[in-house]
């Protein structure tokens, strides 16, 4: 998909939905073969890192994905995703973090939270949105396997949630087929449900932010590990972001 092929009215509609509700589920945005390649690569990484990265909760994060396999770049630079976030956040975007999270069978419910940078800030938060998150489904998300849940309008609460792991009656469980994606304002309140199935459930977690914000992780380190990155990838991974000078005269 190129920029000229984008359904820009659809992108504008997505922005309105995110602004109103805090999040939007778009089904089947990644084609099956691309999902297959990413899922196969992630499966290898999960097993290679399981001894050191599996949390007692049954959740397993895989970090620094772009440096480990460039197959995941398709999710970073997806044209529709960038069109949505450039309309919602502004033209000057960088990637704040790019990781994967897998819920193994028997994993427990996560706590309600808002994402970076909001948990670093003291309310009241800035009036403009600071970050946008994409949750890419590498497996079908179901009620049984620990689908993500969110609370409509919670991105306007202007504070972190305080209900811990307790279920909220306003919560919505967001289910859908592999290849789908949740667009969410970084301030939305969300959690993942327990995985009561017999199979693992995996997702990619990608956050975009403004160039004037501090990224959650050092994306330039991942950029340095890529061979011949495109100009767009360099931009998104902070290669053009202003750096403080170390040689400034005192």
Secondary structure, 3 states (H helix, E strand, C coil): CCHHHCCHHHHHHHHHHHHHHCEEEECCCCCHHHHHHHHHHHHHHHHHHHHHHECCCCEEEECCHHHHCHHHHHHHCCHHHHHHHHHHCCCCEEEEEEEEEEECCCCCCCCCECCCCHHHCCCCCCCCCCEEEEEEECCCECCCECCEEEECCHHHCCCCCCCCCCCCCCEEECCECCCCEEEEECCCCEEECCECCCCCEEEEEEEEEECCCCCCCCHHHHHHCCCCCCHHHHHHCCCCCCCCCCCCCC
